[in-house]
Amino acid sequence: MTGSRRARNQSLPVPPPPEALDWLHLLAEARDELQLQARTLEPALRAQYGRAGVAKSTWQRILAGEYLPSREVFGQLVSYRKFDGPCRERLLAAWEKAWSGLERLEAESRATKEGTAADPPVTEHEGGNAAASPAPHRSWRQGRRAFAIVGVLAIICVSVLVGRHLPGSGKSASSGSGSPRDTVAGKPVARTTAGPAGPTGSTELGGNHKCGRIRYLNGLAWTPCTRADGATLGFVLRLTNTGPQPVTVRAKLAYVQTAVPHACPGPWGTGLEVTIGPGESLVSPPGECSAAKLAATVFQAKAWVTAPDEESWGYREMSVSAHVQSDGRKVIWADEA
């Protein structure tokens, strides 16, 4: 089963198994540091591997973290000239771990469907003697219920993250108290709490928009997005809590105009603290951060999301680049060029 599964690319579920987080993190670092792009990766590797080379659309999904590559495709990826030995080794270990996570999820799902009982869990006592835990049947039933809850949350997350319409924003931001966590680099950090997402279409972003790679922090999925309708471009940050507990994070939003960064106005531009309930979503106000379309100019949304006690903003994520054409109106996305 392991060999056959790893012989083809596999879509990563949302949320992904914990074992896949290292792979997603290292892949994102390599993609940014080595400036990996599908439009340059595809012809270089196709020249090397011929008909066995991978299509550009597949490389786009792999680099975006949507696909976990097969053994053969992974080998092609790390054979690219920009990878060095240590990077290949780190990616290989993370790739193996990610596949183990997918195989674990498949085994658990199959066992749940078949209604088979798990072996009694074995615990190690202080004396070093292994003994079966009491009431294994009851423990297995509890595990099945917990797995079912996780499956429901995953379905909710997929409907929110993959759909064309972004969920509505939560309550408006308000100024926080004067505690040490309310300032970041000398700037105030506002606070807001996400309410339940409204009915489908009530506060949709819709239109011609593209988001960046989905990142995860403590069960919170987040991604910056750019919308390119009308005479302006709008920049938003989307956050979805895929876990069973409320999650509090610090978030900040900006945009980049032809390699020049610009802070968004208001609390989202300086940074704010948000709390999002389980299964709920939050989108920064679409109209608060925008820029007029300019001919022959490239735009991207840029965002940071960190734990509340982090002193620095850490790694940023960016949306797909929007390339405004010479007429000043038409937009071509980087992954469609």
Secondary structure by P-SEA (a helix, b strand, c coil): cccccccbbbbbcccccccaaaaaaaaaaaaaaacccaaaaaaaaaaacccccccaaaaaaaaaccccccaaaaaaaaacccccaaaaaaaaaaaaaaaaaaaaaaaaaaaaaaccccccbbbbccccccccccaaaaaaaaaaaaaaaaaaaaaaaaaaccccbbbbbcccbbbbccccccccccbbbbbbbbcccccccccccccccccccccccccbbbbbbbbbcccccccbbbbbbcccbbbbbbbbbbcccccbbbbbccccccbbbbbbccccccccccccccccccccbbbbbbbcccccccccccbbbbccbbbbccccccccccccc
